[in-house]
């Protein structure tokens, strides 16, 4: 056997035994290194290499018997202007807010994928997401759109058939909305490129996530970078 092959086999064996290639212990899984995971038994992590990046990875994790294990992952896209601390984000900046968020419910233009148990709302012709800062319905699904929620300041969900084929509402600025901070942040299907501030994955990945998510296990989504001020381990 060639030396390179021997080295690769040894490295794989060490990782299986819980040790790093250098001989030390393997680092704990990402959720175990985070400040908070939401207190549930499931977690999604969306990680970018740096704040200015527009791509990275979404991974979903399960906690069983006190240990976090990886259940799947997929390439992800972020805002066209990168990522920014959620508490200082401003609406219309095309940035993805970092932080730890709950996932109130899922929705989609398409029917819920087989195996979905998460609350799932069907998109209809009159379905809108209000992003009008002057509206009483700011950062809420409205159906039909109320008079104080201007169409020019909102999204008609059916207009985004590809992106919103499957989606999950991200609880950013949701429980107690702050005007001007941002509205309509979702985990959804890829469009043509970077997002306007959401996190996106492939349609196949969204179907897998929706089949995996269990409302009783209170999944959350953590968004952040590998290191720095917006490091995901801070959340």
N, C-alpha and C positions, 0 to 999 in steps of 0.2 A: 504494500500500500504506500502511495506517495506521501511525503511529509505533510503536504497541504491537506490531504484527505484525513490524515491522522489528527491534525490540529482541529479540523472542523468537527470530527467525531468527538474529540475530547471536550471541545467547547459545548457541544450539545448535551453531553453527559453531565457536565458540571451544572448547567442550567437546570436540567431535570432534577438534580439532587439539591437544588436551591442555593448553588454557589455561582459566583460570577467567574468569567474566564480567567481573571487574575488570581483566583483562589479565595477571594472574600465572599461573603454572603450576597446573594442576589438582592437587589433593592425590592422593597415591598411594592405591591401594585399601586398604581396612581391613586385610587380612592383612599388607600390607607395613609397616604402622605398629605392628604388635603386637610385644611382646617375644619371643614364641615362638608357633609354629603347630603344634608337634608333630613336625615333621621330615618330614611326608608330602607328598603331592601333592594332597590334598583337605582342605578345612576347612569346618566349619559354624560360623557366628557367630550367637549369640542375644543381641540387644542391646535393653536397656530404656532409656527416656529418663532414668530416675533410680532410685535404690535402692528407693523405695517404690512403684514402678509394678507393675502386674499384666499389662501388655501391651507388646508391642514387635514386633521383626522377627527372623525367622530367615533367614539368607542362606547359600547354599552356593557354594563357590568352588573353582576348579581352578587348579593351578599348572602351567604348560606353558612351556617355553623360558625359565624363570627369571622368569616374570611371573604374577601372580594375576589371574584374570578371574572375574567374576560369572557363575554358571551358573543361578541362580534365587533367588527369595525368596518369603516368605509371612508374613502376620501371625502373631504368636505370643502365647501367654499364659504367665505365670509364676505363682509362688506367691501365695496370697491375702494374704500379709504381705510381699510384695516380694522383694527379693534381698539376700543377705548374703554376706560373704566366706566361701568354702568352708571354710577352715581353722578358723573359729570358729563354724561353724553347729552348732546343736543339734537333735536329733531331735524331731519333733512340733511344730515352730515354724511350719510352713506357709511356709517361706522357700525360695527357689531358691538353691543354692550357686553363687557365681561362681568362675571359674577355667577352666583348660584341662584337658580330660579326653579320654581315649581312648574308643572305642565298642566294647566287647568283642564283642557280637553283637546281632542283631535277633531279634524274636519277634513272635508275633501269634495272635489268635484266628482270623483269616482266613488263607488260604493266602498265601504270599509273592507279591507283585505280579509280573507279568510283567517279565522283565529283571533280577530281583534276583539278584545274585551274592554278596551278603554272607551270612555264616553266619546261618541263620534257623531258629529253634526254634518248633515248633507248641505252642500252649497246649492242655493237656488237662484233664480233670476233676480230676486229682490234682496239677496244677501250682500251686505256691505260691511267693511270695517271702517269705523269712523276715526279719522285722524285730524279732525277739525278742532283746534285748540279752543275755539269759542263754544263748542257744543257740550251739552250736558252728557252726551254719550261718548265723549272722548275716550279712545282706546277700548272700544267695545264693538262686538258684533251687533249690527242693527239690521232689522228686517221687518218692514221696509225702512229705507233711510228717512230719518226725521227731518223736518224742515230746517232745524238749526244746525244740521250737519251737511255742509256744502260738498257736493260731488267732486269739485275740483280739489278738495282737501282730504279726500277719502279714497278707498279702494273698493271697486266693485269686484267681488271675489271671483265671479265667473269670468272676468276678463283675463284671468291668469290660470287658464285651464291646465297648462303644463306644470307650473310651479305649485299650484294648489290642488293638483290631482290627489295628493295626500299631504297633510300637514298637522302639526301640533302647535297649539298656542303656547308661547313662552311667557312666563309670568313676569317679564320685565315691565316695570311701571304699570302694573295691572291692578293690584289690590287697592292701592290708593294713588291713582294717576296724578303725576305732576305735569302740568301743562308745559309744553316745550321740550320735554325730555325725550319723547319719542313714543310712537304707537305702532302697533302691527308688527311685532317681532315674532317670527315663527321659525320652526324647524320644518323645512319643506323640500320639495323636489327641485333639483337643479334647473335653472334656466339656461340662457346662453353663456353666461359668464358669472362674474362676481355678483353679489347681492346688493340690495339697498340697505342692508343692515342685519338681515336674517342669517341663519345658518342653513345651508342646503346640502343635500346628499342625493344620490341617484334614486330613481323611483323604486328600484329593487330593494335598496337599503331602507327606504321609508316603509315598504311593505313588511320587511323583516322586523323593523323597530316596532311597528304597530302590532304585529303578532306577538312580540316579546313583552311589551309593556303591560303590567298588571296594576290596575288602579289601587288595589288593596296593599300593594307594596310601595306606594308613594314615590314613583320615580321623579327625579329632579334632573335638570340639565345644568352642568357647570361649563362655563365658557372662559377660556383664558389662553395665555401664552406659556411657552416652555419655561421662561424665566422672566425676571424683571418686575416692574411695578404691577403688571397685570398677570403675573404668574398664576396659573390655575390652582396651585397648591395653597394660595392665600385664601381661597374661598371655601 
